[in-house]
Amino acid sequence: MGKITPSKVQEIIFASSEKKESKRITALRKEKLIRKIAPRIYTSNLEEEPAVIIKRNWYSILANLFPNALLSHRSALEFKPTPQGHIYLTYSYSSNVLLPGLSVHLLKGSGPIEGDNPFFENLFASQEARAFLENLQETRKKGEASKSLPISEIEEKLDTIIRARGEKGLNTLRDKAREISTGLEMQKEFKKLNQLISDLLATGKSKNLTSPVAVARSLGEPFDPTRIQLFERLYEALAGKVFSEHKALGSLSNYKTVAFFEGYFSNYIEGTKFTVGEAKEIIRTETPLPARDEDSHDILGTYRIVSSKKEMSVCPGTATEFLDLMRNRHAVLLQSRTSKKPGEFKNRNNRAGNTEFVDWTLVNGTLKKGFEWYALLRDPFAKAVYMMFLVSEVHPFLDGNGRIARVMMNAELSSKGLSKIIIPTVYREDYMGALRKLTRQQMAEPYIHMMTRAYEFSSTLVQSSIDEMEQYLEMCDAFKEPTEGKLKWMGAQ
């Protein structure tokens, strides 16, 4: 056997019954290239403490030592050891295995069932519904030594699901838990879960909740007061006003053509840049460009929504419908960007430059409160531009917020047979500047004026074919960067 250099040795090596591998490990130990840090576990890291090494490689170690085990109970909701190194697995027998830096708690129970998730190699993790049932099992231990999370943390995690996926998402979880509870012999745990979910959804009626987050929901979801003042300011500037109405052409060919450029510019303004020819090919073939799969799907997703008269005729009648409608459209819009959680509200805060958007824990309450002023407005244009700003300002998703805001705006107009509003590339700085003035200085009039001009321009897009409309848009300087031109159109003052 040739000399083994450290670069060829991985950090964690496991004992093997295979003769060749066993001889290799013996040779490595002889040359002092590895050392034993726990039963059946060796490392090529000769400097760090065993506890540090084992905790860093915990998932690989568990997969090797306990094949087909199931990451379960609190570990299936946290997906990592506790700060003190406790980790919980459902296995074929019960035992506590102490390793440097890691306390492995094996709990005898059913192995992986349909719906449980592969985690790492042959290590699995309980599916979400099963994990909540497991965390509601009785236990006498406290703190990190307990296999179950405290009830207040379970409430908070359920509340997070409502914020991200809506009441429908929480009910889907409940249905799945009901379905699997009998086979797992967890009917008693399902009864507890069912009551918890009922308490969370019964606004103002439950006294059983313990988590401050869950209690806040039961009293009416908390919201961002600064944003609410801003929405009220915009409402006051729009209320009682009568704005010009620009009727849309009735032909389907014009509707589809407008939808093409609506989606094209809406994506371009967010940095998804294609030539018109590339965008036409993506829409015509419904096939992404090979080197730009996700960007191509953004174009396709947007077009599928805005080109559908049926979809764009739907407007929310209640705050719950509003949230569900946004999530459903977002799921189509960002279907290929799974890392951005399409169809789910954000689970962490986001920002753009110096602008900090609404805290993720306040998204639902802020949207619902903001919806109240939308519902009071009567003029279609007023409702549309209010809706656009409401969604844009809250920024409820991890990505795609500008696009979904403009989709929601144009549904308001399309549902009334009115011209949609398109923001061409050359008008981007006017658009963004007016939004900033409203956000930072509470100046609603520049925003309303800017949207009025965009509405008037968009009403001149009467061509039936993409080629004809492209020629007209070129005459309007629509494709130019803001520094290269100024938006102009037929009949503009």
PAVOFI-241356 format. One record per residue (C-alpha): residue in one letter; x, y, z. Coordinates in steps of 0.02 Angstrom, whole numbers, padded with zeros to 5 digits, always signed. Layout:
! PAVOFI-241356
AXYZ;...
***
This chain:
! PAVOFI-241356
M+00000+00000+00000;G+00069+00172-00049;K+00089+00308+00078;I-00079+00390+00120;T-00077+00580+00123;P-00196+00684+00231;S-00281+00761+00078;K-00348+00589+00030;V-00426+00557+00201;Q-00602+00618+00242;E-00638+00696+00412;I-00751+00557+00477;I-00713+00373+00446;F-00818+00229+00511;A-00759+00057+00563;S-00799-00076+00436;S-00821-00265+00435;E-00757-00266+00256;K-00579-00333+00260;K-00501-00211+00137;E-00575-00057+00221;S-00527-00123+00393;K-00346-00143+00336;R-00348+00034+00266;I-00408+00104+00433;T-00273+00006+00525;A-00141+00077+00408;L-00205+00254+00432;R-00198+00236+00620;K-00022+00163+00610;E+00038+00314+00511;K-00052+00426+00637;L-00159+00503+00501;I-00319+00466+00595;R-00371+00441+00776;K-00518+00358+00862;I-00640+00480+00942;A-00788+00365+00984;P-00836+00182+00962;R-00827+00141+00774;I-00786+00324+00733;Y-00618+00391+00676;T-00562+00561+00615;S-00421+00633+00511;N-00440+00796+00609;L-00297+00786+00734;E-00321+00957+00809;E-00501+00992+00861;E-00590+00917+01010;P-00692+00757+00972;A-00852+00843+01032;V-00830+00981+00903;I-00796+00858+00761;I-00941+00744+00805;K-01066+00885+00823;R-01015+00955+00653;N-01041+00784+00571;W-01192+00727+00673;Y-01304+00684+00524;S-01172+00574+00441;I-01135+00485+00606;L-01318+00450+00642;A-01347+00382+00467;N-01201+00262+00487;L-01232+00205+00666;F-01421+00192+00656;P-01471+00148+00477;N-01654+00183+00431;A-01681+00279+00593;L-01805+00423+00591;L-01762+00597+00651;S-01916+00625+00760;H-02003+00723+00896;R-01922+00894+00928;S-01777+00848+00812;A-01899+00829+00665;L-01955+01010+00690;E-01783+01083+00730;F-01678+00976+00610;K-01523+00991+00719;P-01459+00941+00891;T-01507+01054+01036;P-01373+01176+01098;Q-01322+01046+01228;G-01312+00910+01095;H-01473+00811+01119;I-01546+00727+00964;Y-01700+00613+00954;L-01724+00464+00838;T-01864+00338+00821;Y-01781+00168+00802;S-01806-00018+00825;Y-01763-00009+01011;S-01746+00119+01151;S-01577+00172+01216;N-01470+00324+01256;V-01304+00329+01165;L-01178+00455+01228;L-01046+00519+01108;P-00929+00665+01135;G-01037+00819+01105;L-01192+00718+01060;S-01326+00631+01164;V-01424+00515+01050;H-01595+00467+01118;L-01664+00314+01029;L-01853+00293+01051;K-01935+00130+01002;G-02073+00157+00875;S-02136+00139+00698;G-02005+00165+00565;P-02027+00278+00413;I-02203+00279+00339;E-02267+00347+00175;G-02241+00535+00176;D-02090+00534+00292;N-01940+00618+00211;P-01765+00556+00166;F-01645+00665+00266;F-01466+00607+00237;E-01416+00445+00154;N-01516+00312+00249;L-01573+00431+00386;F-01754+00489+00376;A-01856+00629+00457;S-02036+00627+00515;Q-02154+00718+00399;E-02224+00879+00470;A-02392+00809+00529;R-02307+00661+00614;A-02180+00775+00699;F-02319+00879+00778;L-02406+00721+00840;E-02241+00658+00914;N-02213+00823+01003;L-02381+00806+01089;Q-02336+00640+01170;E-02328+00645+01359;T-02156+00664+01439;R-02097+00700+01616;K-01930+00773+01566;K-01902+00959+01547;G-01791+01070+01441;E-01677+00994+01311;A-01688+00824+01394;S-01871+00818+01341;K-01910+00734+01175;S-02052+00858+01151;L-02046+01046+01127;P-02137+01153+01256;I-02320+01181+01211;S-02287+01367+01186;E-02159+01328+01050;I-02278+01207+00967;E-02410+01345+00963;E-02284+01464+00885;K-02236+01340+00751;L-02420+01311+00708;D-02444+01499+00702;T-02297+01512+00582;I-02386+01391+00465;I-02541+01502+00466;R-02436+01654+00423;A-02342+01565+00284;R-02479+01457+00207;G-02641+01526+00277;E-02781+01437+00370;K-02796+01317+00223;G-02616+01262+00251;L-02648+01228+00436;N-02805+01130+00396;T-02707+01027+00270;L-02585+00984+00409;R-02730+00936+00523;D-02805+00823+00388;K-02639+00734+00363;A-02615+00710+00550;R-02790+00637+00563;E-02751+00518+00419;I-02590+00447+00494;S-02634+00452+00679;T-02724+00284+00684;G-02583+00186+00601;L-02459+00266+00721;E-02574+00237+00870;M-02572+00423+00907;Q-02759+00458+00915;K-02738+00540+01085;E-02602+00655+01016;F-02712+00699+00867;K-02850+00751+00985;K-02729+00873+01068;L-02669+00938+00899;N-02845+00959+00836;Q-02890+01062+00989;L-02734+01170+00972;I-02773+01209+00790;S-02954+01247+00833;D-02896+01366+00969;L-02779+01455+00849;L-02914+01477+00717;A-03050+01530+00840;T-03008+01716+00845;G-03043+01793+01016;K-03128+01637+01084;S-02993+01529+01160;K-02915+01546+01333;N-02810+01388+01315;L-02662+01464+01221;T-02498+01500+01312;S-02378+01572+01182;P-02378+01764+01169;V-02380+01746+00978;A-02530+01630+00983;V-02620+01740+01110;A-02591+01891+00999;R-02673+01797+00855;S-02823+01752+00962;L-02846+01936+01004;G-02831+01989+00821;E-02666+01978+00726;P-02537+02113+00765;F-02490+02234+00625;D-02359+02364+00580;P-02430+02531+00643;T-02314+02637+00535;R-02373+02550+00376;I-02554+02564+00430;Q-02535+02753+00444;L-02460+02752+00269;F-02605+02653+00196;E-02729+02769+00279;R-02638+02918+00202;L-02652+02841+00028;Y-02835+02798+00058;E-02874+02978+00106;A-02789+03040-00053;L-02893+02921-00160;A-03060+02919-00070;G-03203+03010-00153;K-03104+03047-00310;V-03168+03006-00484;F-03030+02954-00603;S-03036+02937-00792;E-03085+02766-00854;H-02995+02693-01003;K-03092+02549-01078;A-02995+02398-01139;L-03023+02332-01314;G-03137+02181-01315;S-03035+02072-01433;L-02945+01920-01365;S-02796+01949-01479;N-02765+02122-01403;Y-02789+02053-01227;K-02657+01918-01257;T-02537+02042-01337;V-02554+02165-01193;A-02528+02019-01073;F-02366+01972-01162;F-02291+02145-01138;E-02367+02161-00964;G-02271+02006-00911;Y-02116+02055-01010;F-02098+02227-00930;S-02150+02167-00757;N-02008+02041-00758;Y-01884+02160-00841;I-01909+02289-00704;E-01862+02157-00575;G-01702+02109-00667;T-01765+01961-00769;K-01704+02027-00936;F-01738+01946-01105;T-01750+02016-01279;V-01928+02025-01346;G-01880+01888-01470;E-01822+01772-01331;A-01980+01805-01230;K-02089+01771-01383;E-02003+01604-01410;I-02026+01554-01227;I-02212+01594-01234;R-02237+01517-01406;T-02154+01351-01363;E-02193+01353-01175;T-02013+01292-01159;P-01878+01375-01052;L-01715+01430-01133;P-01586+01296-01091;A-01465+01409-00997;R-01599+01511-00905;D-01726+01389-00839;E-01786+01485-00685;D-01792+01654-00774;S-01889+01575-00918;H-02014+01500-00796;D-02038+01674-00720;I-02091+01736-00892;L-02205+01585-00918;G-02281+01595-00744;T-02321+01780-00759;Y-02396+01759-00933;R-02506+01613-00879;I-02588+01723-00749;V-02603+01889-00841;S-02659+01813-01007;S-02807+01726-00926;K-02963+01834-00928;K-03044+01714-00807;E-02902+01726-00680;M-02887+01914-00701;S-03073+01938-00669;V-03056+01875-00489;C-03045+02007-00352;P-03050+01975-00165;G-03210+02005-00068;T-03138+01973+00105;A-02967+01987+00187;T-02951+01797+00192;E-02990+01786+00005;F-02860+01922-00025;L-02722+01824+00062;D-02770+01659-00020;L-02781+01738-00193;M-02607+01813-00176;R-02532+01650-00118;N-02614+01551-00258;R-02553+01672-00391;H-02380+01679-00316;A-02371+01488-00323;V-02395+01498-00512;L-02283+01649-00534;L-02130+01575-00446;Q-02165+01391-00472;S-01986+01351-00525;R-01900+01444-00382;T-01931+01319-00242;S-01802+01402-00130;K-01913+01558-00128;K-02061+01457-00060;P-02189+01490-00198;G-02363+01513-00127;E-02301+01544+00051;F-02277+01708+00143;K-02099+01745+00198;N-02027+01662+00353;R-01888+01789+00377;N-01869+01976+00351;N-01820+02052+00184;R-01758+02221+00128;A-01707+02319-00027;G-01565+02443-00005;N-01608+02548+00148;T-01791+02497+00147;E-01841+02370+00280;F-02007+02290+00236;V-02142+02233+00357;D-02080+02110+00487;W-02128+01934+00436;T-02224+01906+00598;L-02335+02056+00557;V-02373+02016+00375;N-02545+01937+00398;G-02609+02069+00517;T-02541+02214+00413;L-02617+02147+00252;K-02785+02115+00333;K-02792+02287+00412;G-02735+02369+00251;F-02870+02275+00157;E-03003+02368+00255;W-02965+02532+00161;Y-02959+02441-00005;A-03134+02376+00029;L-03197+02553+00063;L-03136+02623-00104;R-03258+02624-00250;D-03166+02692-00403;P-03082+02548-00500;F-02922+02647-00531;A-02914+02697-00348;K-02936+02517-00292;A-02804+02458-00415;V-02666+02580-00366;Y-02705+02559-00181;M-02693+02370-00200;M-02527+02383-00292;F-02449+02490-00155;L-02520+02383-00014;V-02439+02224-00079;S-02277+02309-00132;E-02255+02398+00035;V-02287+02244+00143;H-02176+02134+00032;P-02256+01975+00098;F-02152+01850-00002;L-01967+01810-00009;D-01965+01854-00194;G-02084+01909-00333;N-02167+02047-00230;G-02164+02181-00365;R-02233+02062-00496;I-02373+01997-00386;A-02417+02176-00335;R-02439+02224-00517;V-02540+02066-00553;M-02658+02108-00410;M-02672+02288-00473;N-02714+02239-00651;A-02843+02111-00597;E-02940+02256-00521;L-02943+02345-00689;S-02964+02193-00801;S-03112+02132-00699;K-03203+02295-00743;G-03159+02288-00929;L-03030+02427-00910;S-02856+02446-00981;K-02718+02369-00878;I-02571+02472-00817;I-02400+02429-00890;I-02238+02501-00822;P-02114+02502-00968;T-01926+02501-00941;V-01904+02685-00981;Y-02032+02731-00846;R-01949+02627-00710;E-01866+02770-00616;D-02027+02873-00617;Y-02116+02722-00545;M-01985+02680-00413;G-01959+02863-00366;A-02144+02892-00335;L-02153+02733-00229;R-02005+02794-00125;K-02086+02964-00096;L-02243+02881-00032;T-02147+02759+00078;R-02023+02881+00151;Q-02114+03048+00148;Q-02297+02993+00147;M-02321+03093-00015;A-02467+03007-00103;E-02496+03134-00242;P-02336+03099-00343;Y-02377+02913-00338;I-02557+02941-00396;H-02497+03059-00534;M-02366+02935-00593;M-02493+02792-00600;T-02619+02904-00690;R-02492+02937-00828;A-02447+02752-00840;Y-02633+02711-00853;E-02657+02838-00992;F-02506+02772-01088;S-02562+02592-01069;S-02734+02632-01141;T-02649+02671-01308;L-02588+02492-01327;V-02724+02442-01450;Q-02625+02336-01572;S-02676+02155-01598;S-02511+02073-01641;I-02351+02068-01540;D-02249+02134-01687;E-02365+02284-01711;M-02365+02326-01526;E-02177+02306-01517;Q-02157+02434-01657;Y-02273+02555-01566;L-02180+02531-01402;E-02015+02568-01489;M-02090+02732-01552;C-02135+02771-01370;D-01955+02735-01313;A-02031+02604-01197;F-01883+02484-01209;K-01750+02615-01172;E-01664+02630-01004;P-01725+02782-00903;T-01561+02873-00936;E-01581+02850-01124;G-01755+02915-01157;K-01923+02978-01094;L-02091+02893-01110;K-02198+02968-01248;W-02359+02911-01329;M-02496+02957-01448;G-02598+03102-01379;A-02484+03133-01229;Q-02483+03310-01161;
***
